[in-house]
Amino acid sequence: MKPSVLNTILSYLTEMHIESIESDYNEVLDVYLKHGRYQLCTANAIYSYADKYANFKDSFHMIDLDKEKIDSVLLLGFGLGSIPYMLEKKFNKKYTYTGVEIDESIIYLASKYVLDELKSDVELIQADAYLYIYQSLMKYDLICIDIFVDDKIPDVFLGLDFLNATAENLAENGFIMFNHLSNTKSDMEAAAAYFENVFKQVFHEGVCLDVRGNRMMISDGRVIK
């Protein structure tokens, strides 16, 4: 649903509340219009912000997308589809996406506000990302892990078993992007420990990017410009 011209103009002057909805996984999900973009928020976190979802936007700028052969993308945690939105609208990339999102309310909001604006092929699946990874027989060129409940990554997604299973879903020369919070001192310590003790155990050539209060972990440093 493209916002009206009037609302778009007003959204540059003030953040506009569009809708709030209950969720089985979040007490409330709020949709705002800000600077002409839909923003999905919980009490303590921004789940999506179109092409201004800075952690992935900054990371994609550091990756040589023109060199990498990317056709298929798996999104574990979909939000309002910021990743396909920015890759299509700002990076001029048209990939085929599979989005896995456990929260039915988020799927409803993404379908209502964003998906009809995209020309890229997007298949959105309501499922537990942990179970999906173990059951999937597909191989993907890029896997983006952006899984939060409010501002926390569930522990099940921070183990070696999940990361190894995710690696099994990579196509040859594919790579993973794992978004980890790094706002507070404890967040930074947790991100550093996860990168060294878990991520690097699976991806020996992995790198960690500092992106505006987050750490973006990339499975293969060769993709960085």
KABELNOR-V908888 format. One record per residue. N is the residue number from 1. RES is the residue in one small letter. PSI is psi in radians with two decimals (NA if undefined). OMEGA is omega in degrees with one decimal (999 if undefined). D_LAST is the distance of its C-alpha to the last C-alpha in whole Angstrom. Layout:
BEGIN
N/RES/PSI/OMEGA/D_LAST + N/RES/PSI/OMEGA/D_LAST
END
This chain:
BEGIN
1/m/1.88/179.9/35 + 2/k/2.30/-180.0/34 + 3/p/2.67/178.6/36 + 4/s/2.79/179.2/38 + 5/v/-0.73/-179.6/38 + 6/l/-0.83/179.6/40 + 7/n/-0.64/177.9/38 + 8/t/-0.79/178.9/35 + 9/i/-0.80/-178.9/36 + 10/l/-0.55/-176.4/38 + 11/s/-0.28/174.5/35 + 12/y/-0.27/179.1/33 + 13/l/-0.61/-179.3/36 + 14/t/2.58/177.0/37 + 15/e/2.20/-175.7/35 + 16/m/2.17/175.3/37 + 17/h/2.23/-177.0/38 + 18/i/-0.81/-174.9/39 + 19/e/2.57/170.3/40 + 20/s/2.51/-176.5/40 + 21/i/2.52/176.8/41 + 22/e/2.78/-177.1/42 + 23/s/2.61/176.0/40 + 24/d/-0.33/-174.3/40 + 25/y/-0.28/176.8/37 + 26/n/2.39/-177.1/37 + 27/e/-0.72/176.4/40 + 28/v/2.53/173.6/39 + 29/l/2.21/-178.1/36 + 30/d/2.32/173.9/36 + 31/v/2.23/177.1/35 + 32/y/2.76/169.1/34 + 33/l/2.08/-175.4/33 + 34/k/2.16/-178.7/31 + 35/h/0.67/176.2/30 + 36/g/0.12/-178.5/30 + 37/r/2.54/172.6/28 + 38/y/2.39/179.5/30 + 39/q/2.28/178.3/29 + 40/l/2.17/-175.4/30 + 41/c/2.65/165.4/32 + 42/t/-2.98/-178.7/34 + 43/a/-0.60/-172.0/36 + 44/n/0.11/-174.0/33 + 45/a/2.66/169.8/30 + 46/i/2.07/-178.9/28 + 47/y/-0.59/-177.2/27 + 48/s/2.59/175.7/25 + 49/y/0.89/177.2/25 + 50/a/-2.32/-177.7/24 + 51/d/-0.01/176.8/20 + 52/k/0.24/174.2/21 + 53/y/1.54/-158.6/20 + 54/a/-0.61/-175.9/18 + 55/n/-0.76/178.0/17 + 56/f/-0.66/179.2/15 + 57/k/-0.86/179.4/15 + 58/d/-0.67/-179.4/12 + 59/s/-0.76/179.5/11 + 60/f/-0.56/176.8/10 + 61/h/-0.46/-179.2/9 + 62/m/-0.18/-178.3/6 + 63/i/2.44/179.0/6 + 64/d/1.43/-176.7/5 + 65/l/-0.49/179.4/9 + 66/d/-0.53/-179.0/10 + 67/k/-0.63/-175.9/9 + 68/e/2.39/177.3/11 + 69/k/1.70/-178.4/15 + 70/i/2.09/173.3/16 + 71/d/-0.82/-174.5/19 + 72/s/2.36/-177.8/21 + 73/v/2.27/174.4/20 + 74/l/2.23/179.4/22 + 75/l/1.93/177.2/23 + 76/l/1.80/-167.4/25 + 77/g/1.96/-169.9/26 + 78/f/-0.62/-174.6/26 + 79/g/-2.45/176.1/27 + 80/l/0.32/175.0/28 + 81/g/0.63/179.9/25 + 82/s/-0.65/-175.6/22 + 83/i/-0.95/176.7/19 + 84/p/-0.57/179.7/21 + 85/y/-0.90/-176.0/22 + 86/m/-0.63/179.7/19 + 87/l/-0.63/179.3/17 + 88/e/-0.85/-171.5/20 + 89/k/-0.60/-173.6/21 + 90/k/-0.51/-178.8/18 + 91/f/-0.02/176.8/15 + 92/n/0.71/178.7/18 + 93/k/2.30/178.4/17 + 94/k/1.75/-179.4/20 + 95/y/3.03/172.8/20 + 96/t/2.19/-172.4/23 + 97/y/2.45/165.2/24 + 98/t/2.04/179.1/26 + 99/g/2.24/178.7/27 + 100/v/2.06/-176.2/29 + 101/e/2.18/-176.3/30 + 102/i/-0.44/-171.7/34 + 103/d/1.94/-178.5/35 + 104/e/-0.58/-179.8/37 + 105/s/-0.65/177.5/37 + 106/i/-0.71/177.2/33 + 107/i/-0.74/177.7/34 + 108/y/-0.82/-178.0/37 + 109/l/-0.71/178.1/35 + 110/a/-0.75/179.8/32 + 111/s/-0.62/-177.1/34 + 112/k/-0.71/-168.2/36 + 113/y/-0.43/-167.7/33 + 114/v/-0.77/-167.5/30 + 115/l/-0.59/-178.1/30 + 116/d/-0.14/176.4/32 + 117/e/-0.18/-174.4/30 + 118/l/2.44/173.5/27 + 119/k/-0.35/179.5/27 + 120/s/2.68/177.7/25 + 121/d/2.05/-178.9/27 + 122/v/2.09/171.8/27 + 123/e/2.10/-176.7/30 + 124/l/2.13/-174.5/31 + 125/i/2.24/173.6/32 + 126/q/1.93/-177.1/34 + 127/a/2.81/171.4/34 + 128/d/2.12/-176.8/33 + 129/a/-0.58/-180.0/30 + 130/y/-0.82/179.5/31 + 131/l/-0.67/-179.0/33 + 132/y/-0.78/-177.8/31 + 133/i/-0.67/-178.6/29 + 134/y/-0.43/-176.2/32 + 135/q/-0.34/-175.0/33 + 136/s/2.44/174.7/31 + 137/l/0.06/-177.0/31 + 138/m/2.75/173.8/28 + 139/k/2.38/-174.9/24 + 140/y/2.56/178.7/21 + 141/d/-0.51/179.0/18 + 142/l/2.30/174.6/16 + 143/i/2.11/178.0/19 + 144/c/2.14/179.5/18 + 145/i/1.98/-176.4/21 + 146/d/1.12/-169.7/22 + 147/i/2.03/178.3/26 + 148/f/2.59/162.6/28 + 149/v/1.88/-168.2/32 + 150/d/-2.05/-179.3/32 + 151/d/0.47/-179.4/30 + 152/k/2.45/170.9/30 + 153/i/2.13/177.8/28 + 154/p/2.44/-174.2/31 + 155/d/-0.56/-175.9/32 + 156/v/-0.42/-179.5/32 + 157/f/0.09/-178.0/28 + 158/l/0.18/-177.9/27 + 159/g/2.82/177.6/29 + 160/l/-0.64/-176.3/28 + 161/d/-0.76/178.8/30 + 162/f/-0.75/-178.1/28 + 163/l/-0.71/176.4/24 + 164/n/-0.73/179.1/26 + 165/a/-0.67/177.9/27 + 166/t/-0.70/178.4/24 + 167/a/-0.56/178.8/22 + 168/e/-0.33/-179.9/25 + 169/n/0.08/178.3/24 + 170/l/2.40/170.4/21 + 171/a/2.90/176.9/21 + 172/e/2.29/-177.8/20 + 173/n/0.19/175.2/16 + 174/g/2.94/179.7/16 + 175/f/2.81/-177.1/14 + 176/i/2.49/170.4/16 + 177/m/2.12/-176.8/15 + 178/f/2.04/-178.2/18 + 179/n/2.12/-178.4/19 + 180/h/2.33/177.8/21 + 181/l/2.57/177.0/23 + 182/s/0.76/-177.0/23 + 183/n/-0.89/-175.6/25 + 184/t/3.00/178.0/28 + 185/k/-0.73/179.3/29 + 186/s/-0.63/175.0/30 + 187/d/-0.79/-178.9/27 + 188/m/-0.75/179.3/25 + 189/e/-0.72/179.2/27 + 190/a/-0.72/179.1/27 + 191/a/-0.77/179.8/23 + 192/a/-0.74/179.7/23 + 193/a/-0.73/179.2/25 + 194/y/-0.76/-178.3/24 + 195/f/-0.81/-176.4/21 + 196/e/-0.69/-170.8/22 + 197/n/-0.33/-178.6/25 + 198/v/-1.08/-173.1/24 + 199/f/-0.82/-178.0/21 + 200/k/-0.32/176.0/20 + 201/q/-0.53/179.1/23 + 202/v/-0.74/-177.0/22 + 203/f/1.62/-174.1/18 + 204/h/-0.43/-179.8/18 + 205/e/0.28/-177.9/15 + 206/g/2.68/176.3/14 + 207/v/2.76/-178.5/12 + 208/c/2.13/-178.6/14 + 209/l/2.42/175.9/12 + 210/d/1.92/-175.9/15 + 211/v/1.56/169.1/16 + 212/r/1.12/176.9/19 + 213/g/0.08/176.2/21 + 214/n/2.86/169.0/20 + 215/r/2.16/176.9/17 + 216/m/2.02/-177.8/15 + 217/m/2.17/-176.7/15 + 218/i/2.30/-171.8/13 + 219/s/-0.37/-177.0/14 + 220/d/1.99/-177.1/12 + 221/g/-0.26/-178.3/9 + 222/r/-0.39/-175.8/8 + 223/v/-0.20/-179.2/6 + 224/i/2.43/-179.2/4 + 225/k/NA/999/0
END
